[in-house]
Every structure is written in structure tokens, then in C-alpha cells.
Amino acid sequence: MHTPPTIDHEQSDALAALCKASGDPLRLKVLRALASDSFGVLELAQIFAVGQSGMSHHLKVLA
């Protein structure tokens, strides 16, 4: 009989955070933008046409 691999709580928490962060298309676009240059919150909010508080939230999830 095959025994499924075990994942400890730290690993599952890290995996859940990664899935949450990468599960939003805007966050993926922000990551692509930040991979090529650095931007402030206001600049990113303008680039992606979202409010400052919304962009701050997305950046917090990515942090």
C-alpha cells in the first residue's frame, strides 16, 4: 500500500501563502513589473489602474 507523503505545518503554511500570493492575476503582473524595475506603491497603483490601498494590500500579500 502506498503511503502519502507527510507535510509538516510549516511547509503547508508556506505552500498556502505561496498559492494565495500567486493566485491573483494582478499580483502576478506586479511581480513581473518588479522583476524588471523598482516602483513605489503609487507608481504601481497608476500603472495597474487600482487604488493605493488596493495596491498596498496586494503588496502586503506578496511580502
N, C-alpha and C positions, 0 to 999 in steps of 0.2 A: 504494500500500500504506500502511496506517495504522501509524504508529509509536507504541507505548505511551509514556505519559509516564514520565519518569525521576524517581525519588525518591532523594535522597541519604541517606546513612547516618543523619545526624542526624534527618532528617524521619521515616525509617522507625522509628528508635528511639523517638522521641516518640509516634508513632502506636501503636506496640506497647504502650508504657506506658499510654497513654490507654485502649486496648482492655482491657488487663489490669485497670486500676483500675475501669472501668465494667462489667466482665464479671461481677461478683458482685452478686446482688440485695441482699445485706446492705449492701454498700458504697454502693449507690445510695440505700438507706433512710437510711444515716448522712449522706450528702451532703444529702438533703432535710431532715433534722433540723438539721444545722449551718447550712443556709441561713436558718433562722428564728431561731436562738438559738445561744449557745455552751455547750458541755458539756465536762466533763473526761472522761478515759478511763473512770474508774469509773462516772460517770453514764451514759455511753453503753453500757457493759457491762450495767448494770442495765436500762436501757430496752429493750435488744435481747436480753436474757437470754443473754449469752455471757460467757465468762471474760475477765478483764482482759488476759491475754496474747493471747487471740484478737482482742480489740478493738484492742489495740496493734498487732498485725500488720496488721489491716485499715487502720488509720490510717497506718501506715508506707507501705503500698502506695499510698494516696491522696495522700501527701505528695510 
